[in-house]
Amino acid sequence: MVDFIGLGAQKAGTSWVYACLYEHPEICTPQKEIHFFSRDRYAKGKNWYESQFNRCKKGLKRGEFSTSYLYTPGTAKKIVDMYPQAKLIAIIRNPIHRAYSQFRNAVKAGEIDKDTTFSSYIEHAPSALEQGNYAKQLSEYYEYYSPLQLLVLVYEDSREDPLGFIQQIYRHIGVDDTFVPKMLKKFVNVERTPRFVRLERWMHRFAELGRKIGLDKVVWMIKRSGVTDLIRKINTEKNSQVIPEDSKGKPIDPEVKAKMQEYFKEDTRLLSGLVERNLTVEWGIDEKL
């Protein structure tokens, strides 16, 4: 049995959320990215999926976070067929900033050249924009799950009030919400440009392999020790930790931003109705240019 499933979105603080869930003594989430319902692994069946939680002690809330679940069509039906009573969690982020973060992550992972421009990236990587169509994606889940089962949070709130943000998730899952994780104020997967991409890949693969073979506690201890943070700090190019509107870095080209605002305008308007919050204004999607 799986109690909760995190859906995404990608680059919306899910690694930080996973870290805070992993720490909670009433929660067992041995792997973050299983991608069972959205990829070929689904053919392995329910028994294989639940075997990924065999290390969980009896009585703990079991779950995982796979950022492809929100974006991949048809995933909602697959989840409800197996777990109609599960609690779902979706985190949405300003879609323009989310797309930019995906771009920076592609640079970090070595998927694209460091000199690739943001405008070029979104032109050749459709998912950068498509993953920000949250209303379309959430509507598929609302066909099967009630608002009581599907918790939708806004990433930007986690930066203003991280404790209040994670407490909402704890309450939704049904565990003690007074627990304060040590990772609460520690940024995870900060946007940056590595000096050596291969080193970044090796560290990521080592962590993923460790979790898969049951050494998630060892991986966690290394992460908590600060060793990986130190290595990544040394392996980061100067002036690379920027966000789209950061005055320390290069802002998004106004023309590119205007096109993205137009692209996201209608979906964000529908999204605002779904979550009963005017995100077109909060995210500056409908501002006059």
Secondary structure as UniProt FT lines:
FT   STRAND          4..8
FT   TURN            10..11
FT   HELIX           14..23
FT   TURN            25..26
FT   STRAND          27..28
FT   TURN            36..38
FT   HELIX           40..44
FT   HELIX           46..51
FT   TURN            52..55
FT   TURN            58..59
FT   STRAND          61..65
FT   HELIX           68..71
FT   TURN            73..74
FT   HELIX           75..82
FT   TURN            84..85
FT   STRAND          87..92
FT   HELIX           95..108
FT   TURN            109..110
FT   TURN            114..115
FT   HELIX           118..124
FT   HELIX           127..130
FT   TURN            131..132
FT   HELIX           134..142
FT   TURN            143..144
FT   TURN            147..149
FT   STRAND          150..154
FT   HELIX           155..160
FT   HELIX           162..173
FT   TURN            177..178
FT   TURN            182..185
FT   HELIX           197..212
FT   TURN            213..214
FT   HELIX           216..225
FT   HELIX           227..234
FT   TURN            238..239
FT   TURN            244..245
FT   TURN            247..248
FT   HELIX           254..275
FT   HELIX           279..282
FT   TURN            283..286
//
